[in-house]
Amino acid sequence: MFAQEIRELQKKELLRVILSRASAAGPMITLRGKKFINFASNDYLGLANHPDVLNAARAALEIYGFGSGASRLLAGGAVLHERLERSVAGFKEVPAARMFNSGYAANTGVIPALSSEQDVIFSDEHNHASIIDGCRLSNAQTIIYRHCDVSHLEQLMKQRCRGRRIVVTDTVFSMDGDIAPVPELYRLCRRRNALLYLDDAHGTGVLGKGRGALSHFGVRAEPWIVQMGTFSKACGSFGAFVAGSEDVIDWISNTARSLLFSTALPAAEAAASTAALGIIRKNPQLVEKLWQIRGRVVGGLEALGYDTMHSVTPIIPVRVSTVHDALSLSRFLFNGGVYAPAIRPPTVREPRIRITVTASHTYGHVEKLLVLLKKWDKRR
């Protein structure tokens, strides 16, 4: 039925192929029977295989079983879910939090819940697909502002005075590796009496000694700020959360369809995520190691003359000219034992190799990557 469309994707070199691991997630993975250094993981702190995380999940399995059997509103959640939510609220220094089954489920459920047809959403043009879809599912008017351009955003806000105004942005942009101007957005939203929704999926566990973007910038959490984050990245687990005022959490608990009509995550996941948050709190050196590895990678790339597209986080894009070049470089790295996939349209406008580093990478892993990139550079 879709054969012609698939052939068109192949002609444009845009057809995706799914690879499946035959190993645990980590800095080394097994693909197609071979071991690779993995520079495509969001397990930033290497907690997916941490013994405390695994042991917490095992203990919860013994008591609560695996499947939840129902949504949170039908007692599908366990006391471990509530414990995790209290832990998240304390971690983010806000009154309350609520778990969601994924970051995608959180954004597509909460953004529509926070807005109505009388409201206006202002969304950064580089926001994640889940934010874009959350805006589309809402009844509000959505206006796109230029990437990280607060002046443009303010101009647009001046032209729209109806209803509630909601500014929605990633904190760390997942394909570019840059950071939203959170302090400027904070001041603008306070001045314009707007709600600020921060998708801190790639900031939680990474920025602000692990606490996220607000802590990174020294910005205080306010009742009009809503923070989304995930457990599936730096926490090495699965699922997501939304944190904010008690009123906001009560409201979305009654109106976010992706929460109301989804089976609750297993209690073992809640236990694993709680353990991961505890590790992040007690081991600031993990976050420091992540940034040290990131510094070595970026320093090496810049010394080789590669364009990292203004990245300032452990997400490091390497700019290439064409989709074909991106695929060729990715294959070259793959053949050399390094997994770093090509990112192509429509995911991004400009093709690139997206390198993500973790605290579990070694300097030996980094050197292997840089040696291969030096060889590739000589071939160009």
Secondary structure, 3 states (H helix, E strand, C coil): CCHHHHHHHHHCCCCCCCCCECCCCCCEEEECCEEEEECCCCCCCCCCCCHHHHHHHHHHHHHHCCCCCCCHHHCCCCHHHHHHHHHHHHHHCCCEEEEECCHHHHHHHHHHHHCCCCCEEEEECCCCHHHHHHHHHCCCEEEEECCCCHHHHHHHHHHCCCCCEEEEEECECCCCCCECCHHHHHHHHHHHCCEEEEECCCCCCCCHHHCCHHHHHCCCCCCCEEEEEECCCCCCCCCEEEEECHHHHHHHHHHCHHHHCCCCCCHHHHHHHHHHHHHHHHCHHHHHHHHHHHHHHHHHHHHCCCCCCCCCCCEEEEECCCHHHHHHHHHHHHHCCEECCEECCCCCCCCEEEEECCCCCCHHHHHHHHHHHHHHHHHC
